[in-house]
């Protein structure tokens, strides 16, 4: 239970940084909010309709992998909770580095 409570806070923190990355890249708050909702909720729902390919995409999709930290009983077809959150954090960090370099070149 402690993993779920602490991990939930960590997941929301990483998700906030992910939203910041989207805002930096898009430079429009409405577009960034829409993109974050699509990437977090709508796109994984479409993956579920793709059968075997969808299972593979959901397993490695960063926001879905990070959400596994909220599972009390980890499922075998997804990443484990801590590696899933780590994968989401690494993907967000790589995107943040790319967004910062893009903004520094664009706004220089």
Order of alpha helices (4+ residues) and beta strands (2+ residues): alpha-alpha-alpha-alpha-alpha-alpha
